[in-house]
């Protein structure tokens, strides 16, 4: 049986290498470097402000486009989940406690999407990361208002989900690099936490790499890995094709 410490070290090293790749690749596709300015660690959503047990959706009085949270200047709105010709607008719920991959209350999504809007931030968002756990079903993902990608898993997210934006997925973390105004993400059995936005006029590769490495180390040290229960049953993933959006 492999030594637990060495196994965890190997997993951490994979995270570091993967995220560093996103940072490095984002600079290779930039055509015009700008003058250097300091990096601003900008904003973060951990769903603490929503409150443990908060629940949103059609049955709870919300409609598509309704704002349900504003934290650190980031607006969060509810949007319909899409699968082919069908749309659903079921439930988003905040669960507290420390579970696998999460260090604070996380948002559990059942046939519904969340849109994160960065237009209210006092800077341009150029790097976004978030933690996730998928328990089944399909996933929606979009950047900067582009067409929704219908994915069997976030692991199949394309390298460039939007023009000028690079994405990488590793060990329950999605990292996006490029000019980012908004992202939309949802699923049938999906949980999210710790969405972090970084902004800078000119991101120095070395500085951004250090910031990402620091984030990964902090998350790794604070994560208490235990089996996760999203509070959703498998039947939730079957509700999509029968439920149309109201409103």
N, C-alpha and C positions, 0 to 999 in steps of 0.2 A: 504493500500500500504506500503510495507516494507521501512524502513528508508534507504536512499541511502548510508549513511556512513557505516551502519552496513552490508549492502549487499556487499560493496566493501571490508570491513574488512574480511568477510567470504571468499570471492574469494581469497584474498591475503593469508589468512591462508592456504587454500587448496594448493596454489602454494608452499608455504614454506614447508609444510608437505611432499608433493610429491617429491620435489627435494631433501629434506633431506633424504628421503627413498632411492633414487638412490645412494647417497653418502654412506650411511650406508651399503646398500646391497653389494656395490662393494668391501667392505673390508671383508665381510663375505666369499666371494668366493676366496679371495687371500690365497695362500698356504704358502707363505714365506714372512713375513714382512721384509722390508729393513731398512737400517739405515736412521734416520731422516735427511732431508735436507729441506731448505726453499722452499716455494711454489713460483712459478713464474707465474704471470698473463701474459700470453704470447702474444696472437694475437687476432685480431678482424677484421671482414669484415662487413662494413655497406653499401657498394656499392657507397659511395661518390666518390671514385676515378674513377668509370666508367662514371659518369656524368649523370645528369637527361636527360632522353630521349634517352640514348644509346640503340641500338637495335642490336640483334645478331641472326643469324640463317642461314639456307641454302640460303634463298633469299637475304641475305646481305653479302654473300661471305665467310661464315665460313663453315668448315667441322667438322665432329665428331673428337674430340681430340684436336681441336684448343684451345689454351690458350687465354682467353679474359680479364683476370684481374689477377693482383698479388698485394696483399695488406697485409702488416704486415708479409711478408714471406709465405703467403698462396697462392697457385696457384689455379686458377679456370679455368676449361676447359668445353667445351660444349660436351655433349654426347647424343645419341639418346634416345628418350622415347620408352619404350617397353610395349606392350600389347598383350599377347599371341604370335602368330607367326608374328605379325606386329611390325614395328618400324616406328617412325616419328622423324623428325628433323625440327621443325617449327620455334618457335620464343621465345627469351628471351629479356625482355625490362625493363629498369630501370625507375621507376616512382618516382618523388619527392613529397615533402609535407608530412605533418603529418597526418596519418590516423589511424584507429583502429589497435592497436597492433604494430604500427611502429612509431619510433621517428626520422627516417632519410629515405633517398631514399631506396626503396625496389625493389627487382628483381621479376618481374612477369613472370611466365613460362606458355607457351601454347604449349603443346605437344613437350617438349624438357626437357633434364636433365642438371643439373650442377654437376660436380665432384669437390670436394674440397680436395686438396692434401696438406698434412702436412709434407712431407718428407724434405722440405727445412727449417723447423724450427730448431733452435738450442737446441731442447729438445724433449722428447717424449710426444706426446699429450695424456693425460689421461682423460680429461674431455672436452666435447664439448656441447654447447647449441646453439640453434637458435630459432628465432620467426617465426611463419608461420600463414597464413590464407588460408583456402581452400574454393573455391567458387563452386566446383563441379567436376565431372569427377573422373578419377582414379589417383593414385599417385605411383611413383616408389621410392624405397629406398634400399640402400645397404651400407654396412660397410666393409672396408678393402678388397675391390675387390671381395667379395662373391656374390653369385647369387642375381640378382635383385628381390626384393619383390614387387609384384603387389598388391597394397592396395586400398580398397575403400575409406580409409581415414587414415591419420597419427594416428588417435585415435586408430586404430587397429594394430599399430606397436607392434610386440611381445616383451616380456620382455628382451629376448636375441637375437637380430637380427644377431649377429655374435659371434663365440666362444670367451668367455672371456669379452664380452661387454654387459653391461646392458643398457636398455633404459626405459625411462618413459615419458609420454606425459600428460601435464595438462595446461589448460588455454592458449592455443596457444604457448606453449614452449615445445620443445623437448630437453631432457637432456640425454647425453650418457656418460657412465663411463667405463673405461678400456683402454687397449692399442689400439689407433686409428691412423691408417696411412692415411686413406682417408674415405670420405663419398660421396655417390652419391645420389642425390635427384632430382626429377622432377615430373611434373604433367601436367594435361590438363588445370586446372584453379587453380594455386597455386602461392602464393607470399611468399618470404623469406626476412629476414633481421636479422641484429645483430648476425651473427655467431661468437661465442666467443670460443677460445681454451685456455685451461689451461694445464700447464705441470709441473710435479714435479717428482723427482726421487723416493721419498717416500711420498705419500699424507697422512698427518695426518688427521684422520676423523674430528676432531674438527675444524681444519683450513679450510678444504674444505667446511664444512657446513657453516662456517661464510662467505666464499667467495660467495657461492651460494645465501645465504640469502641477502647479500649486493647487488648482481646483481638483484635479484627479486625486492628489495625495490627501487633501482634506476630506473628500467624499469617501475615499477608501478607509481612512482611519475612523470616520464617524459611522460608517454603515455597519449595522448589526444584521448579519445575514441569517434570516429565518424564513421558512416557507411563507409565502404571501397568500392571503385570502382577500380578493378584491371585493368580496361581498356580493358577487354576481354568480348566478348559476349558468350552466351551459345553455339553458333554454333561452337566455338573453340574445344569443347570436342568431336565433331563428326568427326573431321578431321583425327584422328589417323589411323583408319583402312584403309584409302584410300591413305596414304602418305608413301612411302618407302623412306629409307635413300639413299641419293645420296653420293657416295664416300666411 
